């Protein structure tokens, strides 16, 4: 080995040793301590990284849980109450149980009830469509039909129905992460309480136009007639901006509002078919005959008494 080669090898070794020492010193000087509880909490979280908790991912949510004294306002919608109980056990903090929720689509504006009046030629995304124009129909409140909500769903809980042009929510797959709610530029997706049999009653419309205009743009639009509000026995329905809203907390699922809605804009889900009341035909002829017999009998009795 020549002197030049030996010198080069020694130089590279020296540089490597120096670099290693520098990295060691820097790592020690700028070492950031991480609470081991963060990793432990992150382990029990679902790992969906859906941002439904308000944090960008499960790791950052675990950091919030560990570093926050009161975690009663923090909740993982995907893991639900079971996961939050595990977190509480690890951290020795109290959590508040929440009722499970599920996404619902507050629009029934399918192609057959909401005719197209224009044709959009731009990029097919709801976000762009909402920015540049009001939609291909006269309803400026309903679904734009480009499926932005479906694209952001990480749990295969939504798909676009080719026949109606509307997204369909698969309740069993919905984790209530809220990604679709955040993505929709029209705010037509809402999280509502999930009951034992997933029974729901809600107004499937957000059209705030006056009755005639709303009905013209969509045949199943809420026309603000307030009949549902008048018939509700629990004051669960309120009228605001020509639109009815059913409070899921106050609603007892009696469905009286469904029966009186003239445009069928109120949606009921997963209820068994209503029992049809048997209408007993009134036999007028028989009643008339009975009355005649009674009159004749009374007449004979009066003559006998006389």
Buried (B, 14 or more C-beta within 10 A) or exposed (E): EEEEEEEEEEEEEEEEEEEEEEEEEEEEEEEEEEEEBBEBBBEBBBEBBBBBBEBEBBBBBBBBBBEEEEBEEBBBBBBBBEBBBBBBEBBEBEBEEEEBBBBBBBBBBBBEBBBEEEEBEEEEBBBBBBEEEBBBBBBBBBBBBBBBBBBBBBBEBBEBEEEBBBBEBBBEEBBBBBBBBEBBBBEBBBBBBBBEEBBBBBBBBBBBBEBEBBBEBBBBBBBBBEBBBEBBEEEBBBBEEBBBBBEBEEBEBBBBBBEBBEBEBBBBBEEEEEEEEEEEEEEEEEEEEEEEEEEEEEEEEEEEEE
